[in-house]
Amino acid sequence: MKKIIPLISGLGLALFIFTACTNQQPYNQYIHSYQQLMEADSFVVQKSDSLTTSENVADTVDEKNCGIEQTYRVVRDDAEYTAIANVNMNTEDKASVMLNTYFRDGYEYGQNMTTPDANYRCQRDADFARQIAIEGIIDFPENSIAKQSEEDTDNGHLLTFILDSEKYYEYHYPVTSQEYSYGEFSSYREPPVYTVLLDQQGRIKQVTGHFCEVNSDSSAFTRDQSYTITLTQYGGVELDFPELNNADYPDMDAVSTDE
């Protein structure tokens, strides 16, 4: 009997450790996949974003909707990231805007296909192209998670995170949170939901996010954003830049804003 007790205790300890690891597994898997993306030499990402804003104006609700479709082809060249982006923006009250953007040699070149006179050029940091390409694939601390789960699907391994509204807000807006307590300036209408689909190699295949912020003032300005980001390729990405003549892309800092 004395030999059985240590065995049972050992199994209990193993079960406790396994359970503890399992509870942390979704977040750990995400951190690993996020690091893989950060270390990727090249990738292609497609982004679909839906944004609805509304506010109370003269006792009526003014609502505006905007949809953005983007594709980024990103390549790391030594310490700099080069990229080509295609952007299509649709709004209710304006015609569609089509924009090609090129990131090379420390500059962003904006080619406005809808309004060629609106072409521009401006300096960017070496990491800017990657940052804007993966915007929406978020980094968040473990203590901001209210609930997490995982499941195998036909499309891959799905991780679901329901974020603690106040803790994530404090992380995402540290300066605002210091000046205003949560809810005093704005808050989330409901807890943010963020999902991550992993491929067989444990890499990010797709993420979705839903974040709805509401201001606490009389206008009750609401920003409701839902998006899907899909990684369609890792590695092997090649970029074919057009001829980028500075004369065709006025320096944004040098463009006069006087009317």
Secondary structure, DSSP 8 states (H G I E B T S, - for coil): -TTHHHHHHHHHHHHHHHHHHHHHHHHHHHHHHHHHHHH-SEEEEEEEEEEEEEEEETTEEEEEEEEEEEEEEEEEETTEEEEEEEEEEEESSS--EEEEEEEETTEEEEEESS-GGG-EEEE--TTHHHHHHSTTS----GGGEEEEEEEEETTEEEEEEEE-HHHHHHHH-HHHHHHS-TTTSEEESS--EEEEEE-TTS-EEEEEEEEEEEESSTT--EEEEEEEEEEEEES----------GGGS-BGGGS----
